[in-house]
Amino acid sequence: MNVPSHPPFDPEVVEALEMFRGMSPAAFDVDAIPGLRAAMVVPPLEQQLPGLDLESRDVTIPGHRGDDIHVTVIHRRGRTGTGPGIYNVHGGGMVFGSPLSAIARVAGWIEQHDAVVVSVAYRLAPEFPDPYPLEDTYAGLVWTADHTDDLGIDPARLLVVGGSAGGGLAAGAVLLARDRGGPAIAGQLLISPMLDDRDETVSTRQIDGVGVWDRASNVVGWTALLGDRKGTDDVSIYSAPARATDLSGLPPTFVDCASPEVFRDEDIAFAERIWAAGGDAELHVWAGGFHGFDMIPTAQVSAAARAARDTWVARILSR
């Protein structure tokens, strides 16, 4: 297959791309994951968000098979009353991350909407392969919906948000909620979601050895999660939501990604199938970004991506 070169990176993000690549694991294999994970430090909440007066607590809940996992509950200090809920699923390629990874992506909605964030500590592959991450994620969603009174969450305004691997797990959990008669979801916001284990799209072949979380990294992540089942017919639509052909009955959905990133084509196709089923989806493909570009504080394309999410969240929460 003759693969064209990838779309160009925005000049404003190129310098940041080098920094992100320095923080992101380059070529690695499944055996290297525990060591790489141990070297990754996620700053505490007050260090990540020094301008917000927040409080948090960890709550132990039953995960897959009834095993203990925890969720981190975050809200404005001294908060009372009832407001929106944000169920957050962190990224990390199915193998890295924690409930406070990239928490800045959702923390602004605590301030803007007086929301309560519940961020799930799903168990990670390869130690806990599929369906552990997915079922832990769904268990956390069910627990959140069952405890809206205790948490001060309006059950009619519960959003599910996930980035990268967390976006794939969020999409899978929402599909499970649809098919198991689970919690009602006001909307799902999927940030560059990791949806497809099959390694067949043009974008995955374009982003090979370039950018952040390239094709090789993606293959390792899916292999850690699925093992020998990766790319076969023995993978469920919930574990790899790109495989779902029926995307009817889903809540309003927001999908975004960058033009030069592995997940571009699977993310576009996911939104298209929601439209084909008569559903409500908003899709943004940001020219020139890279995977995680939205975390750059100053780039114009990053600011535009964050603003588009803010606008969508405000619109959903006002319905």
C-alpha positions as CSV (number, residue, x, y, z in Angstrom):
1,M,0.0,0.0,0.0
2,N,1.4,3.4,-1.0
3,V,0.8,5.7,1.9
4,P,1.1,9.4,1.4
5,S,3.0,11.5,3.8
6,H,1.1,12.8,6.8
7,P,-0.7,16.2,6.9
8,P,1.6,18.9,8.1
9,F,1.9,20.0,11.7
10,D,0.9,23.5,12.6
11,P,4.1,25.6,12.9
12,E,2.9,26.9,16.3
13,V,2.8,23.4,17.7
14,V,6.1,22.0,16.3
15,E,8.2,23.2,19.2
16,A,5.8,21.7,21.7
17,L,5.8,18.5,19.7
18,E,9.4,17.9,20.5
19,M,8.8,18.5,24.2
20,F,5.8,16.1,24.2
21,R,7.9,13.4,22.3
22,G,10.5,13.8,25.0
23,M,7.9,13.0,27.7
24,S,6.2,10.2,25.8
25,P,7.6,6.7,25.5
26,A,9.2,6.2,22.1
27,A,9.6,2.6,20.8
28,F,8.7,0.2,23.5
29,D,7.2,-3.3,23.9
30,V,4.7,-4.8,26.3
31,D,7.5,-6.1,28.6
32,A,8.7,-2.5,29.1
33,I,5.3,-1.1,30.2
34,P,5.7,-1.7,34.0
35,G,9.1,0.1,34.1
36,L,7.9,3.0,32.0
37,R,4.8,3.3,34.1
38,A,6.9,3.5,37.3
39,A,8.9,6.4,35.9
40,M,5.8,8.5,35.1
41,V,4.8,11.0,37.8
42,V,1.4,12.5,37.8
43,P,1.4,15.8,39.8
44,P,-1.1,16.2,42.7
45,L,-4.3,18.1,42.0
46,E,-3.2,21.3,43.7
47,Q,0.0,21.4,41.6
48,Q,-1.8,20.8,38.4
49,L,-4.6,23.3,39.1
50,P,-3.1,25.9,41.4
51,G,-5.7,28.6,40.6
52,L,-8.7,26.5,41.6
53,D,-9.8,25.9,45.2
54,L,-10.8,22.3,44.9
55,E,-11.1,19.3,47.2
56,S,-10.9,15.7,46.3
57,R,-11.3,12.3,47.9
58,D,-10.8,8.7,46.8
59,V,-13.8,6.3,47.2
60,T,-13.4,2.5,47.0
61,I,-16.1,0.9,44.8
62,P,-16.7,-2.5,43.3
63,G,-15.1,-2.9,39.9
64,H,-15.1,-5.9,37.4
65,R,-16.0,-9.1,39.2
66,G,-16.6,-7.2,42.4
67,D,-12.9,-6.4,43.0
68,D,-12.1,-3.1,44.7
69,I,-11.1,-0.2,42.5
70,H,-11.4,3.5,43.4
71,V,-12.7,6.7,41.9
72,T,-11.5,10.2,42.7
73,V,-14.3,12.7,43.4
74,I,-13.4,16.3,42.7
75,H,-15.4,19.5,43.3
76,R,-15.3,23.1,44.4
77,R,-14.3,23.4,48.1
78,G,-17.3,23.7,50.3
79,R,-19.7,22.9,47.5
80,T,-23.3,22.3,48.4
81,G,-26.4,21.7,46.3
82,T,-26.8,19.9,43.0
83,G,-25.2,20.4,39.7
84,P,-23.8,18.6,36.6
85,G,-21.6,15.5,36.9
86,I,-18.6,14.7,34.7
87,Y,-17.6,11.1,34.6
88,N,-14.0,11.2,33.5
89,V,-11.9,8.3,32.0
90,H,-8.2,9.0,31.7
91,G,-6.0,8.2,28.7
92,G,-2.7,6.4,28.5
93,G,-3.0,3.8,25.7
94,M,-4.7,1.3,27.9
95,V,-1.4,0.8,29.8
96,F,-0.6,4.1,31.5
97,G,-2.3,6.8,33.5
98,S,-4.3,7.5,36.6
99,P,-7.5,9.4,37.6
100,L,-5.5,12.7,37.7
101,S,-3.8,12.3,34.4
102,A,-4.7,15.3,32.1
103,I,-7.3,16.3,34.7
104,A,-7.0,19.9,33.5
105,R,-9.1,18.9,30.5
106,V,-12.2,18.6,32.6
107,A,-11.3,20.8,35.6
108,G,-12.5,24.0,34.0
109,W,-16.1,22.7,34.0
110,I,-15.9,22.5,37.8
111,E,-15.5,26.2,37.8
112,Q,-17.8,27.1,34.9
113,H,-20.7,24.8,35.8
114,D,-20.1,23.9,39.5
115,A,-19.7,20.3,38.3
116,V,-18.6,17.3,40.3
117,V,-15.9,15.2,38.5
118,V,-15.7,11.5,39.2
119,S,-12.5,10.1,37.7
120,V,-12.1,6.3,37.6
121,A,-9.0,4.3,38.3
122,Y,-9.7,1.4,35.9
123,R,-7.1,-1.3,36.0
124,L,-4.4,-1.3,33.3
125,A,-3.2,-3.8,30.8
126,P,-1.2,-6.0,30.4
127,E,-1.6,-7.0,34.0
128,F,-5.4,-6.6,33.7
129,P,-6.3,-7.3,30.0
130,D,-9.7,-6.9,28.4
131,P,-12.4,-6.7,29.7
132,Y,-11.0,-5.4,33.0
133,P,-10.4,-1.8,31.9
134,L,-13.8,-1.6,30.1
135,E,-15.8,-3.3,32.9
136,D,-14.1,-1.2,35.6
137,T,-15.0,1.9,33.6
138,Y,-18.6,0.8,33.3
139,A,-18.7,-0.2,37.0
140,G,-17.6,3.3,37.9
141,L,-20.2,4.9,35.6
142,V,-22.9,2.8,37.3
143,W,-21.7,3.7,40.7
144,T,-21.7,7.4,39.8
145,A,-25.3,7.2,38.5
146,D,-26.4,5.2,41.6
147,H,-24.9,7.8,44.0
148,T,-25.9,11.1,42.3
149,D,-27.8,12.2,45.5
150,D,-24.8,11.7,47.7
151,L,-22.5,13.3,45.1
152,G,-24.7,16.4,44.5
153,I,-25.1,15.5,40.8
154,D,-28.2,16.1,38.8
155,P,-28.9,12.7,37.2
156,A,-30.2,14.4,34.1
157,R,-26.9,16.2,33.5
158,L,-24.3,13.4,33.7
159,L,-21.7,13.6,31.0
160,V,-19.1,10.9,30.1
161,V,-15.7,12.3,29.1
162,G,-12.6,10.4,27.9
163,G,-9.4,11.2,26.1
164,S,-7.4,8.8,24.0
165,A,-7.6,5.3,25.5
166,G,-10.1,6.9,27.9
167,G,-12.1,8.0,25.0
168,G,-12.3,4.5,23.7
169,L,-13.3,3.2,27.1
170,A,-15.9,5.9,27.5
171,A,-17.4,5.1,24.2
172,G,-17.5,1.4,25.1
173,A,-19.1,2.1,28.5
174,V,-21.8,4.2,26.9
175,L,-22.5,1.4,24.4
176,L,-22.8,-1.0,27.4
177,A,-25.1,1.4,29.1
178,R,-27.3,1.4,26.0
179,D,-27.3,-2.3,25.6
180,R,-27.6,-3.3,29.3
181,G,-30.2,-0.7,30.1
182,G,-27.7,1.1,32.2
183,P,-27.4,4.8,33.3
184,A,-29.0,7.6,31.3
185,I,-26.2,9.7,29.9
186,A,-26.7,13.4,28.8
187,G,-23.8,13.3,26.5
188,Q,-20.4,11.8,25.7
189,L,-17.3,13.8,24.9
190,L,-14.5,11.8,23.2
191,I,-11.1,13.5,22.8
192,S,-9.0,11.7,20.2
193,P,-10.6,8.4,21.2
194,M,-8.7,5.1,20.7
195,L,-11.4,3.0,19.1
196,D,-10.0,0.5,16.6
197,D,-7.6,-2.4,17.2
198,R,-7.3,-3.5,13.6
199,D,-4.4,-1.2,12.4
200,E,-6.0,-0.7,8.9
201,T,-6.6,3.0,8.4
202,V,-4.6,5.4,6.3
203,S,-4.0,7.7,9.3
204,T,-2.4,4.9,11.4
205,R,0.0,4.2,8.5
206,Q,0.8,7.8,8.0
207,I,1.6,8.4,11.7
208,D,4.4,5.8,12.0
209,G,7.5,7.1,13.7
210,V,6.2,10.6,13.9
211,G,4.1,12.6,16.3
212,V,3.0,11.4,19.7
213,W,1.5,7.9,20.2
214,D,2.3,6.7,16.8
215,R,1.4,3.5,15.0
216,A,4.0,1.3,16.8
217,S,2.8,2.6,20.2
218,N,-0.8,2.0,19.3
219,V,-0.1,-1.6,18.3
220,V,1.7,-2.2,21.6
221,G,-1.3,-0.7,23.5
222,W,-3.9,-2.8,21.8
223,T,-1.7,-5.9,22.1
224,A,-1.3,-5.4,25.8
225,L,-5.1,-5.1,26.1
226,L,-6.2,-7.9,23.7
227,G,-3.2,-10.2,23.3
228,D,-3.6,-12.7,20.4
229,R,-7.2,-11.6,19.9
230,K,-6.0,-8.2,18.5
231,G,-7.2,-7.7,15.0
232,T,-9.3,-10.9,15.0
233,D,-13.1,-11.4,15.0
234,D,-12.9,-12.3,18.7
235,V,-13.1,-8.6,19.9
236,S,-16.3,-7.1,21.1
237,I,-17.8,-3.8,19.9
238,Y,-17.5,-2.5,23.5
239,S,-13.7,-3.1,23.7
240,A,-13.1,-1.6,20.3
241,P,-16.1,0.6,19.5
242,A,-14.9,1.2,15.9
243,R,-16.3,-2.3,15.3
244,A,-19.8,-1.3,16.2
245,T,-22.0,-1.1,13.1
246,D,-25.2,0.1,14.9
247,L,-24.6,3.4,16.7
248,S,-28.2,4.2,17.2
249,G,-29.6,5.1,20.6
250,L,-26.5,7.0,21.8
251,P,-26.6,10.3,23.7
252,P,-25.4,13.5,22.0
253,T,-21.7,12.9,21.1
254,F,-18.7,15.2,20.6
255,V,-15.7,13.8,18.9
256,D,-12.4,15.6,18.1
257,C,-9.0,14.7,16.9
258,A,-6.1,16.2,15.0
259,S,-5.5,15.7,11.2
260,P,-2.0,14.3,11.7
261,E,-2.6,11.6,14.3
262,V,-3.2,7.9,14.3
263,F,-6.8,8.0,15.5
264,R,-8.1,10.5,12.9
265,D,-9.8,8.1,10.5
266,E,-11.4,5.8,13.1
267,D,-12.7,8.9,14.9
268,I,-14.2,10.4,11.8
269,A,-15.8,7.1,10.9
270,F,-17.4,6.8,14.4
271,A,-19.1,10.2,14.1
272,E,-20.2,9.3,10.5
273,R,-21.9,6.1,11.8
274,I,-23.7,8.1,14.5
275,W,-25.1,10.4,11.8
276,A,-26.0,7.4,9.6
277,A,-28.0,6.1,12.5
278,G,-29.9,9.4,12.8
279,G,-28.0,10.4,15.9
280,D,-26.5,13.6,17.3
281,A,-22.8,14.0,16.8
282,E,-20.4,17.0,16.5
283,L,-17.0,16.3,14.9
284,H,-13.9,18.5,14.9
285,V,-10.7,17.6,13.0
286,W,-8.1,20.1,14.0
287,A,-5.6,20.8,11.2
288,G,-1.9,20.6,12.3
289,G,-2.3,19.2,15.8
290,F,-0.8,16.1,17.2
291,H,-2.1,13.6,19.7
292,G,-2.5,15.7,22.9
293,F,-2.0,19.0,21.2
294,D,-4.9,20.5,23.1
295,M,-2.7,20.6,26.3
296,I,-0.5,23.3,24.8
297,P,-1.4,26.5,26.7
298,T,-0.7,29.1,24.0
299,A,-1.2,27.6,20.5
300,Q,-4.2,29.0,18.7
301,V,-5.4,25.7,17.4
302,S,-5.2,24.3,20.9
303,A,-7.2,27.2,22.3
304,A,-9.8,26.7,19.5
305,A,-10.2,23.0,20.4
306,R,-10.7,23.7,24.1
307,A,-13.2,26.5,23.3
308,A,-15.2,24.2,21.0
309,R,-15.5,21.6,23.8
310,D,-16.5,24.3,26.3
311,T,-19.2,25.5,24.0
312,W,-20.6,22.0,23.4
313,V,-20.5,21.1,27.1
314,A,-22.4,24.4,28.0
315,R,-25.0,23.6,25.3
316,I,-25.6,20.1,26.5
317,L,-25.8,21.1,30.2
318,S,-28.4,23.8,29.3
319,R,-30.8,21.4,27.7
